[in-house]
Amino acid sequence: MTRIVCSRHATVSAQQRGIRPAVIEFVLQHADIDLEAGDGCRAYRISDKATVELLKNGIAISELDRARNIVLIVCEDSG
């Protein structure tokens, strides 16, 4: 598994929003929406369709609720 390195801004923002590192990893692992976010960055999130499929595959609803509306902006150049 690739190690996730967050910028200081990302770390502070996640802490302010109560987003734990495990949720970030979950979104990255299961994201089915991948959009260009500009400046060499990508935006990742889990769609409603994927959420339904994950529920069918036994992922706990509590885990999905935490990850549902999170969009992660990742700079592929710097990680």
HTML snippet that shows the backbone in 3Dmol.js (N, CA, C, O; Angstrom):
<script src="https://3Dmol.org/build/3Dmol-min.js"></script>
<div id="view" style="width:600px;height:400px;position:relative"></div>
<script>
const pdb = `
ATOM      1  N   MET A   1       0.844  -1.181   0.000  1.00  0.00           N
ATOM      2  CA  MET A   1       0.000   0.000   0.000  1.00  0.00           C
ATOM      3  C   MET A   1       0.887   1.241   0.000  1.00  0.00           C
ATOM      4  O   MET A   1       1.908   1.297   0.685  1.00  0.00           O
ATOM      5  N   THR A   2       0.472   2.233  -0.785  1.00  0.00           N
ATOM      6  CA  THR A   2       1.211   3.474  -0.883  1.00  0.00           C
ATOM      7  C   THR A   2       0.982   4.319   0.371  1.00  0.00           C
ATOM      8  O   THR A   2      -0.143   4.450   0.855  1.00  0.00           O
ATOM      9  N   ARG A   3       2.046   4.875   0.871  1.00  0.00           N
ATOM     10  CA  ARG A   3       1.947   5.746   2.049  1.00  0.00           C
ATOM     11  C   ARG A   3       1.379   7.091   1.630  1.00  0.00           C
ATOM     12  O   ARG A   3       1.813   7.680   0.640  1.00  0.00           O
ATOM     13  N   ILE A   4       0.405   7.570   2.390  1.00  0.00           N
ATOM     14  CA  ILE A   4      -0.229   8.847   2.101  1.00  0.00           C
ATOM     15  C   ILE A   4       0.471   9.933   2.895  1.00  0.00           C
ATOM     16  O   ILE A   4       0.596   9.846   4.117  1.00  0.00           O
ATOM     17  N   VAL A   5       0.929  10.961   2.184  1.00  0.00           N
ATOM     18  CA  VAL A   5       1.561  12.104   2.824  1.00  0.00           C
ATOM     19  C   VAL A   5       0.663  13.304   2.606  1.00  0.00           C
ATOM     20  O   VAL A   5       0.408  13.696   1.467  1.00  0.00           O
ATOM     21  N   CYS A   6       0.184  13.887   3.685  1.00  0.00           N
ATOM     22  CA  CYS A   6      -0.717  15.044   3.596  1.00  0.00           C
ATOM     23  C   CYS A   6       0.057  16.325   3.863  1.00  0.00           C
ATOM     24  O   CYS A   6       0.967  16.365   4.690  1.00  0.00           O
ATOM     25  N   SER A   7      -0.330  17.366   3.142  1.00  0.00           N
ATOM     26  CA  SER A   7       0.253  18.677   3.412  1.00  0.00           C
ATOM     27  C   SER A   7      -0.236  19.163   4.776  1.00  0.00           C
ATOM     28  O   SER A   7      -1.185  18.617   5.338  1.00  0.00           O
ATOM     29  N   ARG A   8       0.407  20.169   5.283  1.00  0.00           N
ATOM     30  CA  ARG A   8      -0.032  20.743   6.570  1.00  0.00           C
ATOM     31  C   ARG A   8      -1.465  21.255   6.449  1.00  0.00           C
ATOM     32  O   ARG A   8      -2.278  21.059   7.353  1.00  0.00           O
ATOM     33  N   HIS A   9      -1.768  21.904   5.341  1.00  0.00           N
ATOM     34  CA  HIS A   9      -3.125  22.412   5.111  1.00  0.00           C
ATOM     35  C   HIS A   9      -4.145  21.266   5.141  1.00  0.00           C
ATOM     36  O   HIS A   9      -5.195  21.382   5.774  1.00  0.00           O
ATOM     37  N   ALA A  10      -3.833  20.169   4.456  1.00  0.00           N
ATOM     38  CA  ALA A  10      -4.746  19.023   4.421  1.00  0.00           C
ATOM     39  C   ALA A  10      -4.925  18.407   5.804  1.00  0.00           C
ATOM     40  O   ALA A  10      -6.033  18.027   6.183  1.00  0.00           O
ATOM     41  N   THR A  11      -3.840  18.313   6.548  1.00  0.00           N
ATOM     42  CA  THR A  11      -3.908  17.747   7.895  1.00  0.00           C
ATOM     43  C   THR A  11      -4.780  18.598   8.807  1.00  0.00           C
ATOM     44  O   THR A  11      -5.635  18.076   9.522  1.00  0.00           O
ATOM     45  N   VAL A  12      -4.563  19.904   8.780  1.00  0.00           N
ATOM     46  CA  VAL A  12      -5.344  20.814   9.618  1.00  0.00           C
ATOM     47  C   VAL A  12      -6.817  20.788   9.199  1.00  0.00           C
ATOM     48  O   VAL A  12      -7.704  20.725  10.051  1.00  0.00           O
ATOM     49  N   SER A  13      -7.076  20.837   7.892  1.00  0.00           N
ATOM     50  CA  SER A  13      -8.459  20.821   7.401  1.00  0.00           C
ATOM     51  C   SER A  13      -9.175  19.536   7.805  1.00  0.00           C
ATOM     52  O   SER A  13     -10.330  19.571   8.230  1.00  0.00           O
ATOM     53  N   ALA A  14      -8.491  18.407   7.672  1.00  0.00           N
ATOM     54  CA  ALA A  14      -9.097  17.130   8.057  1.00  0.00           C
ATOM     55  C   ALA A  14      -9.394  17.093   9.550  1.00  0.00           C
ATOM     56  O   ALA A  14     -10.453  16.622   9.963  1.00  0.00           O
ATOM     57  N   GLN A  15      -8.463  17.587  10.359  1.00  0.00           N
ATOM     58  CA  GLN A  15      -8.686  17.612  11.808  1.00  0.00           C
ATOM     59  C   GLN A  15      -9.865  18.511  12.161  1.00  0.00           C
ATOM     60  O   GLN A  15     -10.681  18.152  13.011  1.00  0.00           O
ATOM     61  N   GLN A  16      -9.964  19.659  11.527  1.00  0.00           N
ATOM     62  CA  GLN A  16     -11.063  20.588  11.792  1.00  0.00           C
ATOM     63  C   GLN A  16     -12.409  19.970  11.431  1.00  0.00           C
ATOM     64  O   GLN A  16     -13.424  20.272  12.060  1.00  0.00           O
ATOM     65  N   ARG A  17     -12.418  19.108  10.420  1.00  0.00           N
ATOM     66  CA  ARG A  17     -13.654  18.489   9.958  1.00  0.00           C
ATOM     67  C   ARG A  17     -13.900  17.120  10.597  1.00  0.00           C
ATOM     68  O   ARG A  17     -14.916  16.480  10.324  1.00  0.00           O
ATOM     69  N   GLY A  18     -12.983  16.677  11.433  1.00  0.00           N
ATOM     70  CA  GLY A  18     -13.130  15.389  12.099  1.00  0.00           C
ATOM     71  C   GLY A  18     -12.951  14.202  11.163  1.00  0.00           C
ATOM     72  O   GLY A  18     -13.542  13.143  11.373  1.00  0.00           O
ATOM     73  N   ILE A  19     -12.133  14.381  10.129  1.00  0.00           N
ATOM     74  CA  ILE A  19     -11.888  13.307   9.165  1.00  0.00           C
ATOM     75  C   ILE A  19     -10.612  12.577   9.570  1.00  0.00           C
ATOM     76  O   ILE A  19      -9.522  13.149   9.560  1.00  0.00           O
ATOM     77  N   ARG A  20     -10.767  11.325   9.919  1.00  0.00           N
ATOM     78  CA  ARG A  20      -9.624  10.514  10.366  1.00  0.00           C
ATOM     79  C   ARG A  20      -8.828   9.975   9.172  1.00  0.00           C
ATOM     80  O   ARG A  20      -9.370   9.826   8.077  1.00  0.00           O
ATOM     81  N   PRO A  21      -7.545   9.686   9.387  1.00  0.00           N
ATOM     82  CA  PRO A  21      -6.719   9.140   8.305  1.00  0.00           C
ATOM     83  C   PRO A  21      -7.303   7.858   7.686  1.00  0.00           C
ATOM     84  O   PRO A  21      -7.164   7.641   6.483  1.00  0.00           O
ATOM     85  N   ALA A  22      -7.941   7.026   8.481  1.00  0.00           N
ATOM     86  CA  ALA A  22      -8.532   5.791   7.946  1.00  0.00           C
ATOM     87  C   ALA A  22      -9.639   6.097   6.936  1.00  0.00           C
ATOM     88  O   ALA A  22      -9.831   5.349   5.977  1.00  0.00           O
ATOM     89  N   VAL A  23     -10.362   7.189   7.150  1.00  0.00           N
ATOM     90  CA  VAL A  23     -11.424   7.583   6.217  1.00  0.00           C
ATOM     91  C   VAL A  23     -10.800   8.067   4.905  1.00  0.00           C
ATOM     92  O   VAL A  23     -11.316   7.773   3.826  1.00  0.00           O
ATOM     93  N   ILE A  24      -9.711   8.794   4.994  1.00  0.00           N
ATOM     94  CA  ILE A  24      -9.002   9.248   3.793  1.00  0.00           C
ATOM     95  C   ILE A  24      -8.536   8.043   2.984  1.00  0.00           C
ATOM     96  O   ILE A  24      -8.702   8.006   1.765  1.00  0.00           O
ATOM     97  N   GLU A  25      -7.960   7.073   3.656  1.00  0.00           N
ATOM     98  CA  GLU A  25      -7.511   5.854   2.976  1.00  0.00           C
ATOM     99  C   GLU A  25      -8.689   5.115   2.345  1.00  0.00           C
ATOM    100  O   GLU A  25      -8.579   4.609   1.227  1.00  0.00           O
ATOM    101  N   PHE A  26      -9.816   5.051   3.059  1.00  0.00           N
ATOM    102  CA  PHE A  26     -11.008   4.378   2.550  1.00  0.00           C
ATOM    103  C   PHE A  26     -11.492   5.050   1.267  1.00  0.00           C
ATOM    104  O   PHE A  26     -11.801   4.371   0.288  1.00  0.00           O
ATOM    105  N   VAL A  27     -11.558   6.377   1.269  1.00  0.00           N
ATOM    106  CA  VAL A  27     -12.008   7.106   0.078  1.00  0.00           C
ATOM    107  C   VAL A  27     -11.054   6.845  -1.080  1.00  0.00           C
ATOM    108  O   VAL A  27     -11.505   6.571  -2.193  1.00  0.00           O
ATOM    109  N   LEU A  28      -9.771   6.921  -0.849  1.00  0.00           N
ATOM    110  CA  LEU A  28      -8.803   6.673  -1.916  1.00  0.00           C
ATOM    111  C   LEU A  28      -8.920   5.252  -2.461  1.00  0.00           C
ATOM    112  O   LEU A  28      -8.767   5.029  -3.662  1.00  0.00           O
ATOM    113  N   GLN A  29      -9.186   4.311  -1.594  1.00  0.00           N
ATOM    114  CA  GLN A  29      -9.293   2.906  -2.000  1.00  0.00           C
ATOM    115  C   GLN A  29     -10.557   2.649  -2.823  1.00  0.00           C
ATOM    116  O   GLN A  29     -10.528   1.855  -3.764  1.00  0.00           O
ATOM    117  N   HIS A  30     -11.664   3.313  -2.479  1.00  0.00           N
ATOM    118  CA  HIS A  30     -12.946   2.992  -3.095  1.00  0.00           C
ATOM    119  C   HIS A  30     -13.492   4.066  -4.039  1.00  0.00           C
ATOM    120  O   HIS A  30     -14.566   3.891  -4.613  1.00  0.00           O
ATOM    121  N   ALA A  31     -12.775   5.158  -4.203  1.00  0.00           N
ATOM    122  CA  ALA A  31     -13.263   6.244  -5.057  1.00  0.00           C
ATOM    123  C   ALA A  31     -13.469   5.753  -6.490  1.00  0.00           C
ATOM    124  O   ALA A  31     -12.603   5.105  -7.077  1.00  0.00           O
ATOM    125  N   ASP A  32     -14.624   6.078  -7.025  1.00  0.00           N
ATOM    126  CA  ASP A  32     -14.903   5.730  -8.413  1.00  0.00           C
ATOM    127  C   ASP A  32     -15.070   6.978  -9.280  1.00  0.00           C
ATOM    128  O   ASP A  32     -15.285   6.879 -10.488  1.00  0.00           O
ATOM    129  N   ILE A  33     -14.972   8.139  -8.659  1.00  0.00           N
ATOM    130  CA  ILE A  33     -15.007   9.392  -9.405  1.00  0.00           C
ATOM    131  C   ILE A  33     -13.632  10.033  -9.290  1.00  0.00           C
ATOM    132  O   ILE A  33     -13.124  10.269  -8.194  1.00  0.00           O
ATOM    133  N   ASP A  34     -13.047  10.308 -10.442  1.00  0.00           N
ATOM    134  CA  ASP A  34     -11.701  10.864 -10.539  1.00  0.00           C
ATOM    135  C   ASP A  34     -11.769  12.008 -11.543  1.00  0.00           C
ATOM    136  O   ASP A  34     -11.896  11.781 -12.747  1.00  0.00           O
ATOM    137  N   LEU A  35     -11.683  13.243 -11.040  1.00  0.00           N
ATOM    138  CA  LEU A  35     -11.806  14.419 -11.896  1.00  0.00           C
ATOM    139  C   LEU A  35     -10.559  15.278 -11.818  1.00  0.00           C
ATOM    140  O   LEU A  35      -9.870  15.298 -10.798  1.00  0.00           O
ATOM    141  N   GLU A  36     -10.269  15.995 -12.909  1.00  0.00           N
ATOM    142  CA  GLU A  36      -9.159  16.941 -12.880  1.00  0.00           C
ATOM    143  C   GLU A  36      -9.556  18.120 -12.000  1.00  0.00           C
ATOM    144  O   GLU A  36     -10.656  18.658 -12.121  1.00  0.00           O
ATOM    145  N   ALA A  37      -8.639  18.515 -11.106  1.00  0.00           N
ATOM    146  CA  ALA A  37      -8.913  19.626 -10.187  1.00  0.00           C
ATOM    147  C   ALA A  37      -8.021  20.831 -10.475  1.00  0.00           C
ATOM    148  O   ALA A  37      -8.066  21.819  -9.743  1.00  0.00           O
ATOM    149  N   GLY A  38      -7.224  20.761 -11.517  1.00  0.00           N
ATOM    150  CA  GLY A  38      -6.348  21.863 -11.895  1.00  0.00           C
ATOM    151  C   GLY A  38      -4.982  21.781 -11.247  1.00  0.00           C
ATOM    152  O   GLY A  38      -4.808  21.122 -10.222  1.00  0.00           O
ATOM    153  N   ASP A  39      -4.026  22.446 -11.839  1.00  0.00           N
ATOM    154  CA  ASP A  39      -2.644  22.505 -11.341  1.00  0.00           C
ATOM    155  C   ASP A  39      -2.040  21.127 -11.091  1.00  0.00           C
ATOM    156  O   ASP A  39      -1.272  20.951 -10.146  1.00  0.00           O
ATOM    157  N   GLY A  40      -2.376  20.157 -11.922  1.00  0.00           N
ATOM    158  CA  GLY A  40      -1.808  18.817 -11.782  1.00  0.00           C
ATOM    159  C   GLY A  40      -2.438  18.005 -10.665  1.00  0.00           C
ATOM    160  O   GLY A  40      -1.891  16.979 -10.259  1.00  0.00           O
ATOM    161  N   CYS A  41      -3.571  18.447 -10.168  1.00  0.00           N
ATOM    162  CA  CYS A  41      -4.251  17.742  -9.066  1.00  0.00           C
ATOM    163  C   CYS A  41      -5.466  16.984  -9.579  1.00  0.00           C
ATOM    164  O   CYS A  41      -6.025  17.306 -10.628  1.00  0.00           O
ATOM    165  N   ARG A  42      -5.860  15.968  -8.815  1.00  0.00           N
ATOM    166  CA  ARG A  42      -7.044  15.163  -9.105  1.00  0.00           C
ATOM    167  C   ARG A  42      -7.982  15.237  -7.904  1.00  0.00           C
ATOM    168  O   ARG A  42      -7.531  15.372  -6.767  1.00  0.00           O
ATOM    169  N   ALA A  43      -9.284  15.147  -8.159  1.00  0.00           N
ATOM    170  CA  ALA A  43     -10.298  15.109  -7.107  1.00  0.00           C
ATOM    171  C   ALA A  43     -10.912  13.711  -7.106  1.00  0.00           C
ATOM    172  O   ALA A  43     -11.386  13.232  -8.136  1.00  0.00           O
ATOM    173  N   TYR A  44     -10.898  13.071  -5.953  1.00  0.00           N
ATOM    174  CA  TYR A  44     -11.426  11.710  -5.805  1.00  0.00           C
ATOM    175  C   TYR A  44     -12.585  11.703  -4.828  1.00  0.00           C
ATOM    176  O   TYR A  44     -12.542  12.364  -3.790  1.00  0.00           O
ATOM    177  N   ARG A  45     -13.639  10.938  -5.174  1.00  0.00           N
ATOM    178  CA  ARG A  45     -14.750  10.751  -4.243  1.00  0.00           C
ATOM    179  C   ARG A  45     -15.499   9.473  -4.584  1.00  0.00           C
ATOM    180  O   ARG A  45     -15.285   8.872  -5.637  1.00  0.00           O
ATOM    181  N   ILE A  46     -16.373   9.071  -3.682  1.00  0.00           N
ATOM    182  CA  ILE A  46     -17.178   7.869  -3.857  1.00  0.00           C
ATOM    183  C   ILE A  46     -18.583   8.296  -4.279  1.00  0.00           C
ATOM    184  O   ILE A  46     -19.228   9.086  -3.590  1.00  0.00           O
ATOM    185  N   SER A  47     -19.051   7.778  -5.404  1.00  0.00           N
ATOM    186  CA  SER A  47     -20.374   8.129  -5.910  1.00  0.00           C
ATOM    187  C   SER A  47     -21.473   7.421  -5.113  1.00  0.00           C
ATOM    188  O   SER A  47     -21.212   6.485  -4.359  1.00  0.00           O
ATOM    189  N   ASP A  48     -22.700   7.892  -5.301  1.00  0.00           N
ATOM    190  CA  ASP A  48     -23.842   7.236  -4.667  1.00  0.00           C
ATOM    191  C   ASP A  48     -23.983   5.802  -5.178  1.00  0.00           C
ATOM    192  O   ASP A  48     -24.305   4.895  -4.410  1.00  0.00           O
ATOM    193  N   LYS A  49     -23.743   5.599  -6.465  1.00  0.00           N
ATOM    194  CA  LYS A  49     -23.827   4.256  -7.052  1.00  0.00           C
ATOM    195  C   LYS A  49     -22.815   3.312  -6.399  1.00  0.00           C
ATOM    196  O   LYS A  49     -23.146   2.176  -6.060  1.00  0.00           O
ATOM    197  N   ALA A  50     -21.585   3.789  -6.227  1.00  0.00           N
ATOM    198  CA  ALA A  50     -20.556   2.966  -5.585  1.00  0.00           C
ATOM    199  C   ALA A  50     -20.899   2.710  -4.126  1.00  0.00           C
ATOM    200  O   ALA A  50     -20.611   1.635  -3.599  1.00  0.00           O
ATOM    201  N   THR A  51     -21.512   3.693  -3.467  1.00  0.00           N
ATOM    202  CA  THR A  51     -21.926   3.526  -2.072  1.00  0.00           C
ATOM    203  C   THR A  51     -22.909   2.369  -1.950  1.00  0.00           C
ATOM    204  O   THR A  51     -22.791   1.540  -1.049  1.00  0.00           O
ATOM    205  N   VAL A  52     -23.876   2.315  -2.855  1.00  0.00           N
ATOM    206  CA  VAL A  52     -24.854   1.215  -2.844  1.00  0.00           C
ATOM    207  C   VAL A  52     -24.160  -0.122  -3.057  1.00  0.00           C
ATOM    208  O   VAL A  52     -24.470  -1.099  -2.375  1.00  0.00           O
ATOM    209  N   GLU A  53     -23.222  -0.171  -4.000  1.00  0.00           N
ATOM    210  CA  GLU A  53     -22.489  -1.412  -4.265  1.00  0.00           C
ATOM    211  C   GLU A  53     -21.650  -1.838  -3.058  1.00  0.00           C
ATOM    212  O   GLU A  53     -21.589  -3.021  -2.725  1.00  0.00           O
ATOM    213  N   LEU A  54     -21.014  -0.882  -2.415  1.00  0.00           N
ATOM    214  CA  LEU A  54     -20.210  -1.206  -1.233  1.00  0.00           C
ATOM    215  C   LEU A  54     -21.099  -1.748  -0.117  1.00  0.00           C
ATOM    216  O   LEU A  54     -20.705  -2.675   0.590  1.00  0.00           O
ATOM    217  N   LEU A  55     -22.293  -1.180   0.046  1.00  0.00           N
ATOM    218  CA  LEU A  55     -23.242  -1.693   1.041  1.00  0.00           C
ATOM    219  C   LEU A  55     -23.621  -3.140   0.717  1.00  0.00           C
ATOM    220  O   LEU A  55     -23.662  -3.991   1.606  1.00  0.00           O
ATOM    221  N   LYS A  56     -23.896  -3.412  -0.555  1.00  0.00           N
ATOM    222  CA  LYS A  56     -24.248  -4.771  -0.991  1.00  0.00           C
ATOM    223  C   LYS A  56     -23.110  -5.751  -0.720  1.00  0.00           C
ATOM    224  O   LYS A  56     -23.339  -6.934  -0.469  1.00  0.00           O
ATOM    225  N   ASN A  57     -21.876  -5.236  -0.774  1.00  0.00           N
ATOM    226  CA  ASN A  57     -20.699  -6.088  -0.564  1.00  0.00           C
ATOM    227  C   ASN A  57     -20.279  -6.180   0.895  1.00  0.00           C
ATOM    228  O   ASN A  57     -19.214  -6.712   1.206  1.00  0.00           O
ATOM    229  N   GLY A  58     -21.115  -5.662   1.792  1.00  0.00           N
ATOM    230  CA  GLY A  58     -20.875  -5.866   3.214  1.00  0.00           C
ATOM    231  C   GLY A  58     -20.119  -4.783   3.949  1.00  0.00           C
ATOM    232  O   GLY A  58     -19.776  -4.963   5.117  1.00  0.00           O
ATOM    233  N   ILE A  59     -19.848  -3.665   3.302  1.00  0.00           N
ATOM    234  CA  ILE A  59     -19.202  -2.556   4.011  1.00  0.00           C
ATOM    235  C   ILE A  59     -20.227  -1.937   4.951  1.00  0.00           C
ATOM    236  O   ILE A  59     -21.368  -1.694   4.557  1.00  0.00           O
ATOM    237  N   ALA A  60     -19.831  -1.686   6.176  1.00  0.00           N
ATOM    238  CA  ALA A  60     -20.745  -1.144   7.186  1.00  0.00           C
ATOM    239  C   ALA A  60     -21.215   0.254   6.799  1.00  0.00           C
ATOM    240  O   ALA A  60     -20.442   1.072   6.300  1.00  0.00           O
ATOM    241  N   ILE A  61     -22.492   0.507   7.039  1.00  0.00           N
ATOM    242  CA  ILE A  61     -23.074   1.819   6.719  1.00  0.00           C
ATOM    243  C   ILE A  61     -22.386   2.937   7.498  1.00  0.00           C
ATOM    244  O   ILE A  61     -22.260   4.056   7.001  1.00  0.00           O
ATOM    245  N   SER A  62     -21.944   2.637   8.712  1.00  0.00           N
ATOM    246  CA  SER A  62     -21.256   3.664   9.508  1.00  0.00           C
ATOM    247  C   SER A  62     -19.948   4.082   8.838  1.00  0.00           C
ATOM    248  O   SER A  62     -19.574   5.254   8.880  1.00  0.00           O
ATOM    249  N   GLU A  63     -19.260   3.134   8.225  1.00  0.00           N
ATOM    250  CA  GLU A  63     -18.013   3.446   7.529  1.00  0.00           C
ATOM    251  C   GLU A  63     -18.293   4.279   6.270  1.00  0.00           C
ATOM    252  O   GLU A  63     -17.560   5.218   5.959  1.00  0.00           O
ATOM    253  N   LEU A  64     -19.360   3.921   5.556  1.00  0.00           N
ATOM    254  CA  LEU A  64     -19.724   4.663   4.355  1.00  0.00           C
ATOM    255  C   LEU A  64     -20.214   6.068   4.678  1.00  0.00           C
ATOM    256  O   LEU A  64     -19.928   7.011   3.939  1.00  0.00           O
ATOM    257  N   ASP A  65     -20.948   6.214   5.773  1.00  0.00           N
ATOM    258  CA  ASP A  65     -21.437   7.541   6.170  1.00  0.00           C
ATOM    259  C   ASP A  65     -20.285   8.513   6.398  1.00  0.00           C
ATOM    260  O   ASP A  65     -20.381   9.691   6.056  1.00  0.00           O
ATOM    261  N   ARG A  66     -19.200   8.016   6.976  1.00  0.00           N
ATOM    262  CA  ARG A  66     -18.045   8.881   7.237  1.00  0.00           C
ATOM    263  C   ARG A  66     -17.352   9.307   5.947  1.00  0.00           C
ATOM    264  O   ARG A  66     -16.762  10.385   5.889  1.00  0.00           O
ATOM    265  N   ALA A  67     -17.419   8.467   4.909  1.00  0.00           N
ATOM    266  CA  ALA A  67     -16.674   8.718   3.680  1.00  0.00           C
ATOM    267  C   ALA A  67     -17.525   9.296   2.553  1.00  0.00           C
ATOM    268  O   ALA A  67     -16.992   9.735   1.534  1.00  0.00           O
ATOM    269  N   ARG A  68     -18.822   9.296   2.729  1.00  0.00           N
ATOM    270  CA  ARG A  68     -19.762   9.619   1.657  1.00  0.00           C
ATOM    271  C   ARG A  68     -19.561  10.951   0.961  1.00  0.00           C
ATOM    272  O   ARG A  68     -19.500  10.976  -0.268  1.00  0.00           O
ATOM    273  N   ASN A  69     -19.460  12.016   1.650  1.00  0.00           N
ATOM    274  CA  ASN A  69     -19.403  13.340   1.026  1.00  0.00           C
ATOM    275  C   ASN A  69     -18.014  13.970   1.071  1.00  0.00           C
ATOM    276  O   ASN A  69     -17.876  15.193   1.056  1.00  0.00           O
ATOM    277  N   ILE A  70     -17.012  13.142   1.124  1.00  0.00           N
ATOM    278  CA  ILE A  70     -15.640  13.648   1.194  1.00  0.00           C
ATOM    279  C   ILE A  70     -15.028  13.644  -0.202  1.00  0.00           C
ATOM    280  O   ILE A  70     -15.086  12.649  -0.924  1.00  0.00           O
ATOM    281  N   VAL A  71     -14.442  14.778  -0.560  1.00  0.00           N
ATOM    282  CA  VAL A  71     -13.704  14.907  -1.818  1.00  0.00           C
ATOM    283  C   VAL A  71     -12.248  15.133  -1.449  1.00  0.00           C
ATOM    284  O   VAL A  71     -11.923  16.056  -0.702  1.00  0.00           O
ATOM    285  N   LEU A  72     -11.387  14.296  -1.969  1.00  0.00           N
ATOM    286  CA  LEU A  72      -9.954  14.416  -1.692  1.00  0.00           C
ATOM    287  C   LEU A  72      -9.258  15.015  -2.909  1.00  0.00           C
ATOM    288  O   LEU A  72      -9.429  14.531  -4.028  1.00  0.00           O
ATOM    289  N   ILE A  73      -8.485  16.052  -2.693  1.00  0.00           N
ATOM    290  CA  ILE A  73      -7.685  16.658  -3.743  1.00  0.00           C
ATOM    291  C   ILE A  73      -6.263  16.151  -3.582  1.00  0.00           C
ATOM    292  O   ILE A  73      -5.635  16.344  -2.541  1.00  0.00           O
ATOM    293  N   VAL A  74      -5.760  15.494  -4.633  1.00  0.00           N
ATOM    294  CA  VAL A  74      -4.443  14.874  -4.575  1.00  0.00           C
ATOM    295  C   VAL A  74      -3.584  15.444  -5.680  1.00  0.00           C
ATOM    296  O   VAL A  74      -3.990  15.502  -6.841  1.00  0.00           O
ATOM    297  N   CYS A  75      -2.387  15.865  -5.302  1.00  0.00           N
ATOM    298  CA  CYS A  75      -1.400  16.332  -6.271  1.00  0.00           C
ATOM    299  C   CYS A  75      -0.541  15.126  -6.643  1.00  0.00           C
ATOM    300  O   CYS A  75       0.273  14.663  -5.844  1.00  0.00           O
ATOM    301  N   GLU A  76      -0.726  14.631  -7.843  1.00  0.00           N
ATOM    302  CA  GLU A  76      -0.016  13.427  -8.272  1.00  0.00           C
ATOM    303  C   GLU A  76       1.494  13.673  -8.375  1.00  0.00           C
ATOM    304  O   GLU A  76       2.285  12.753  -8.169  1.00  0.00           O
ATOM    305  N   ASP A  77       1.892  14.904  -8.691  1.00  0.00           N
ATOM    306  CA  ASP A  77       3.314  15.210  -8.847  1.00  0.00           C
ATOM    307  C   ASP A  77       4.070  15.104  -7.530  1.00  0.00           C
ATOM    308  O   ASP A  77       5.176  14.567  -7.477  1.00  0.00           O
ATOM    309  N   SER A  78       3.458  15.625  -6.465  1.00  0.00           N
ATOM    310  CA  SER A  78       4.148  15.633  -5.178  1.00  0.00           C
ATOM    311  C   SER A  78       3.618  14.576  -4.223  1.00  0.00           C
ATOM    312  O   SER A  78       4.169  14.382  -3.140  1.00  0.00           O
ATOM    313  N   GLY A  79       2.553  13.893  -4.619  1.00  0.00           N
ATOM    314  CA  GLY A  79       1.982  12.854  -3.752  1.00  0.00           C
ATOM    315  C   GLY A  79       0.919  13.422  -2.880  1.00  0.00           C
ATOM    316  O   GLY A  79       0.323  12.698  -2.082  1.00  0.00           O
TER     317      GLY A  79
END
`;
const viewer = $3Dmol.createViewer("view");
viewer.addModel(pdb, "pdb");
viewer.setStyle({}, {cartoon: {color: "spectrum"}});
viewer.zoomTo();
viewer.render();
</script>
